[in-house]
Structure formats: C-alpha cells, structure tokens
Amino acid sequence: MNYLAEKISEWLSEYLTQAKLESFVIGVSGGIDSAVTSTLAAMTGKPIFVLSMPIHQGEDQVDRASEHIEWLQSRFENITHLEYNLTEIFDDFKSLFEGDDGLALANSRARLRMTTLYQVASTNKGLVVGTGNKVEDFGVGFFTKYGDGGVDISPIADLYKSEVYEMAKSLEIIQSILDAPPTDGLWDDGRTDEDQMGITYDELEKAMKWVGREMTRDDAVLMEKYATLRKQNLHKMLPIPIFKR
C-alpha cells in the first residue's frame, strides 16, 4: 500500500473525529481524482457516501463511475452509494434564462452538484470531500467557484496530477479510469480538461515547478501560457475581497 495514501487516510480520519462528525460525502464522476479521493476516504473505515449526480452525462462517464463504485463496494464495507439524476432539475433551471451562455451553465451544473453534496452531508453528519489536485486548485484555478471548489476538506490538493496517477496505480484503481482523458464532465460535447485549458497537465506541472528558474525560449512560452491561465482564475484562489474601514 502506498505510504502517502495511508498518511492521507489517517489525516482524513483524524480530522473527522476532531470535527465531531461521522461520515464523508464525495461526488464520483468517473475521473481519476474522484476515484483516488473516494478510495482514500474509504480506507478510513468511516461511513462513506459516494454520490452519482449525472446531468446530461456521457454514457462512458456514467459507466466508469458505476464501475468504480462497484469496485469500492467490493473492497470496503463502509460504502453507501446514492444516485441523484439532476438532469431534469438542471433543465428547469436552464429554462429560466434566455440564450445559452455555455460557461455559466457549465458552472451551474457544478454548483447544483455542490448543493446536493451538502444536502447529503448535512443530513448524515458528514464532511464534503474535495477532489481537486494541486495543479487545478493552486496552479491555474481550474474549478468552479462555489461548485467543485465548495468543499470542507481537500485530501489531494497538494498532489500534482502525475502524483494522483501514481497513487491511483498503487491503489489499483480500475484501468478504464486510468486510461480516460481527464474531463470535468460539464459540457455536452465531451471536451477534456486539456481542451478547455489549451495546455496539457504535464506542461502545467513543468511550468509550476520552473517558477523562479532560468528558462529556455520554449520554457518562456510555456510559462506565459501558465501565467495567463493563472491570472484569469486567480480570483478563485484568493480570499474574498473585504472593504476595511
């Protein structure tokens, strides 16, 4: 078993005890981050509520999520699977607005899921567990403010994406998830995370690790892409501005 995985699981368990709560609540999407995070939470032995929350979801994403949940339940006795198809609720919400602002609606999907996670957490003395990694949460802010960014605890937020994959392999996460291109699942056209960002995770990691070092011309171009993306999303990673008297 991966030593770091065990340490993170112990940390989760200790935090839950200190918070005087009883369970963890996690959204499972069929992606690598939620697969690793839900496994780490399951390793605590505490009650785990894993939620499927499809909204016009691609069949491949739904299948991977279901396969992972079955895998979890076959290995851990503390897993409760809850499924909430939010498609109809989302469509009703969408009908309130004229036009089709794709980004706003994509973010609304994430916020609807966040609301659902907290509803379950509140009724089960639970903590909502975040699934963001270091690149997304602290590098370029690739998450929805008050959506998937709205969580109580973030166990893999100090792991680069490559480290999440390494941990997934050590935890024996199913191959279909290891092979699937990372996607937030918020778009009907199935675009990947890297499609949206216009840069690969490997390139982002390289840029984050090269900050403050000498660079070649190619490195400088890469750093400029990273800096631009980070600047666009920096408001998500900073505290809310407060007027001081």
Secondary structure, 3 states (H helix, E strand, C coil): CCHHHHHHHHHHHHHHHHCCCCEEEEECCCCHHHHHHHHHHHCCCCCEEEEECCCCCCHHHHHHHHHHHHHHHHHCCCEEEEECCCHHHHHHHHCCCCCCCHHHHHHHHHHHHHHHHHHHHHHCCEEEECCCCHHHHHHHCCCCCCCCCCCCECCCCCCCHHHHHHHHHHCCCCHHHHHCCCCCCCCCCCCCHHHHHCCCHHHHHHHHHHCCCCCCHHHHHHHHHHHHHHHHHHHHHCCCCCCCC
